Amino acid sequence: MAELKAQDASYEMEDELSQEEMDTQPSDTPNRPDVVVVPLSPSRKLSKISRLEKILVAGLLVALIGLGLLTISLRTSISEVEQDVSSLQENVNQGEEEVTRLQQEKNELSKSERIQEIAEDQGLSIDSDHLRKVN
């Protein structure tokens, strides 16, 4: 009988092993995750952000907008100054042209031949030794 007990015990162990192998074999149904992740709505995402982080982000946005406006303001003022400089330069150039024209006219009017002609027309006699040009 001892022989029968040993044979029966080994048979029972084989049955248990075959059942475990059947349990580990893949079945037709796919494995599904235990936890399903639901995407968070924007309000839930924002609730996870601390108040300090929100303040920092808002501050950065205000600073960026301020820098943009400051840049536009500076470029506008630079353009205005450049326009003023160019108009002043144009006025200076016109003044220089006027000065040059008047000096040329003065030189033409103060020629000794012209002065002699005018004096002779008026009936005056001019001694050319005493004639000098006035600047």
C-alpha positions as CSV (number, residue, x, y, z in Angstrom):
1,M,0.0,0.0,0.0
2,A,2.9,2.3,0.5
3,E,3.6,1.9,-3.1
4,L,0.1,3.0,-4.1
5,K,0.3,6.1,-1.9
6,A,3.5,7.3,-3.6
7,Q,2.0,6.8,-7.0
8,D,-1.2,8.6,-6.1
9,A,0.7,11.6,-4.7
10,S,2.8,12.0,-7.8
11,Y,-0.3,11.9,-9.9
12,E,-2.0,14.6,-7.9
13,M,1.1,16.9,-8.2
14,E,1.0,16.5,-12.0
15,D,-2.7,17.5,-12.0
16,E,-1.9,20.7,-10.0
17,L,1.0,21.5,-12.4
18,S,-1.1,21.1,-15.5
19,Q,-3.8,23.3,-14.0
20,E,-1.2,26.1,-13.3
21,E,0.1,25.8,-16.9
22,M,-3.4,26.2,-18.2
23,D,-3.9,29.3,-16.1
24,T,-0.7,30.9,-17.4
25,Q,-1.5,30.2,-21.1
26,P,-2.9,33.3,-22.9
27,S,-6.6,33.4,-23.4
28,D,-8.6,35.0,-26.2
29,T,-9.6,38.1,-24.1
30,P,-7.0,40.9,-24.1
31,N,-5.5,42.2,-20.9
32,R,-7.0,45.5,-19.9
33,P,-5.4,48.1,-17.7
34,D,-6.8,48.3,-14.2
35,V,-6.7,52.1,-14.1
36,V,-8.2,54.2,-16.9
37,V,-6.7,57.7,-17.2
38,V,-9.3,60.3,-18.0
39,P,-7.9,63.5,-19.6
40,L,-8.2,66.5,-17.3
41,S,-10.3,69.5,-18.2
42,P,-8.5,72.9,-18.4
43,S,-10.0,74.0,-15.1
44,R,-8.7,70.9,-13.4
45,K,-5.2,71.4,-14.9
46,L,-5.2,75.0,-13.7
47,S,-6.3,73.9,-10.2
48,K,-3.1,71.8,-10.0
49,I,-1.0,74.9,-10.7
50,S,-0.1,76.9,-7.5
51,R,-1.1,80.5,-7.0
52,L,2.5,81.6,-7.1
53,E,3.1,80.0,-10.5
54,K,0.0,81.7,-11.8
55,I,1.2,85.0,-10.6
56,L,4.6,84.5,-12.1
57,V,3.2,83.6,-15.5
58,A,0.8,86.5,-15.4
59,G,3.8,88.8,-14.5
60,L,5.9,87.5,-17.3
61,L,3.0,88.1,-19.8
62,V,2.5,91.6,-18.6
63,A,6.3,92.3,-18.8
64,L,6.4,90.9,-22.4
65,I,3.5,93.1,-23.4
66,G,5.0,96.1,-21.7
67,L,8.4,95.5,-23.5
68,G,6.6,95.2,-26.8
69,L,4.8,98.5,-26.3
70,L,8.0,100.2,-25.1
71,T,9.8,99.0,-28.2
72,I,7.1,100.4,-30.5
73,S,7.1,103.7,-28.6
74,L,10.9,104.0,-28.9
75,R,10.9,103.2,-32.6
76,T,8.2,105.8,-33.1
77,S,10.1,108.5,-31.3
78,I,13.3,107.6,-33.1
79,S,11.5,108.0,-36.4
80,E,10.2,111.4,-35.4
81,V,13.7,112.5,-34.4
82,E,15.2,111.3,-37.6
83,Q,12.5,113.2,-39.6
84,D,13.3,116.3,-37.6
85,V,17.0,115.9,-38.2
86,S,16.5,115.5,-41.9
87,S,14.2,118.6,-42.2
88,L,16.8,120.6,-40.3
89,Q,19.6,119.3,-42.6
90,E,17.4,120.3,-45.5
91,N,17.0,123.8,-44.1
92,V,20.8,124.1,-43.5
93,N,21.5,123.0,-47.1
94,Q,19.1,125.6,-48.4
95,G,20.7,128.3,-46.2
96,E,24.2,127.3,-47.5
97,E,23.0,127.5,-51.1
98,E,21.5,130.9,-50.4
99,V,24.8,132.1,-48.8
100,T,26.8,130.8,-51.8
101,R,24.4,132.5,-54.3
102,L,24.6,135.8,-52.4
103,Q,28.4,135.7,-52.2
104,Q,28.6,135.0,-55.9
105,E,26.2,137.9,-56.6
106,K,28.3,140.2,-54.3
107,N,31.5,139.2,-56.1
108,E,29.8,140.0,-59.5
109,L,28.5,143.4,-58.3
110,S,31.8,144.5,-56.7
111,K,33.9,144.0,-59.9
112,S,36.1,147.0,-60.6
113,E,34.9,147.0,-64.3
114,R,31.3,147.2,-63.3
115,I,32.0,150.0,-60.8
116,Q,33.8,152.0,-63.5
117,E,30.9,151.5,-66.0
118,I,28.4,152.8,-63.4
119,A,30.6,155.7,-62.5
120,E,31.0,156.7,-66.2
121,D,27.3,156.4,-66.7
122,Q,26.8,158.8,-63.9
123,G,29.4,161.2,-65.3
124,L,32.1,160.5,-62.8
125,S,35.7,159.9,-63.6
126,I,37.6,157.3,-61.7
127,D,41.3,157.0,-61.3
128,S,41.9,153.3,-61.5
129,D,44.9,153.6,-59.2
130,H,42.7,154.6,-56.3
131,L,40.0,152.0,-57.1
132,R,39.8,149.2,-54.7
133,K,37.5,146.3,-54.0
134,V,35.5,146.3,-50.8
135,N,34.7,143.0,-49.3
